[in-house]
Amino acid sequence: MALEKTNRINTLLSFYESLLSDKQRKYMNLYYREDLSLTEIADSFDVSRQAVYDAVNRSEKTLETYEKDLHLVKDFSINLEVIEKAIDYVDENYPEDKKLKFILNQFKIRE
C-alpha cells in the first residue's frame, strides 16, 4: 500500500469518518490506521477476505466522493496555508504585537 494513498485516506477519514457506516468505519480504521491486513480483518469478523476488500474499496470511493462534493479537506488545506502566511507576516512585520500573534495562533492546529 502506497504511503501517499494511506495518508490521503487517513486525511479523508479524519473529515468524513462519521459519515461511513459502522462496518465501513471499523474496516477502514483497522486497515488504514492499525495497518491490519485484509486477511486479519476478515478473520476477526468471520467474513471472507474478498468481503473486506470490497468494503474497503467501496469506502475509499465513498470518501473520495464526499471530498469531491464537499471539498472540506481542500478548503482546510487552503485556509491553513493562508493562516501560516498571516502568522509569518505578523512575525516579520509586527514582532512586538503579542495580541495579534495570540489571535492568529488560535487558528493553528492543535495536536
N, C-alpha and C positions, 0 to 999 in steps of 0.2 A: 504494500500500500504506500503510495507516494506521500511524503511528508506534507507537500503543498496541499494535496487533497484533504488529508487529515486535518490540517489547520483550517482549511476552508469550511469543512463540515462542522468542526468544533465551534467555529465562529457562528455559523448559521444556527447551530443548536443553542448557543447562548442567547440568541434573539428569539428563536421560534420554537424551542423545545416544548413549551406549554401547549402549542397548537397540534402536537402529534398525539396519537392515541397512547395509552399506557404501554401497550406491547411495543409499539414503534420506539417510544422513549427508552424502554428497557433495553431493547436490542441495540439501538444506536449508542447508548451510553456504554454498554458492555463492549461493543465493537470498536468505537472510536475513542472513548475516554479511558476504558480499562484495558484496551488492547487484547481482548479475548478473540480467539479465532471463531470462525463460523461454526466449526465442529464443537468447540467448547460451549458456545451459546446454545446450540441445538441440543447437546447432551443435558444441559442444565434445565431446559424447558421441555425436554422429551418430545422434540419435534425433529423433522429432517433438516439436514444442512441446507438443502435447497429452499426450504420454507424460510429459514433465517436469511439466506442470501436474497430471496425475493423481497422480503420485508425491508431489509436494509436498502436495497436498490430502490424500492418504491419510496421509502422515507427520504433518501437523498434527493430524488426528483421532486418530492413534495417540498422539501426545504428550499430547493432552488426556485421552485415556482413561487413560494412565499416571498423570497427575496426579489424575484423579477417583478412581482405585483406591488410589493410594499417598499422595497429598497431601503429597509432600515439599516442594514449593515453599510451600504454605500453612503447613505446620509450621515451615519455616525462617523464614518472614516473622514468624510469631508469636514464635518464640524470639528472633529478632533484636530485636524490639520490647521484649521483656522484658529482654534484656541491656542495651539502651540505657537503659531506665528504671532499672535497677540501677546502671549507671555514673553516671547523673545524680544518683541518690540518694546514692551514695557521695561524689561531688564536692561536693554541697551539705552533707551531714551529717558526713562523715568526711574532710575535705580533707587531713588530715595522715597518714592511713593509707595509706602507699605500697604496702605488701604487698597490701592488699585491692584497691587500684587496679590493681596489676600482674596479680593473678589475674583480675579481671574483664576487663581488656584482652586477655587471652589468647583470649577468645571473640570478639573483634572480627574482622571480615572483613579478610583480607589481600589487598591488590590487587597 
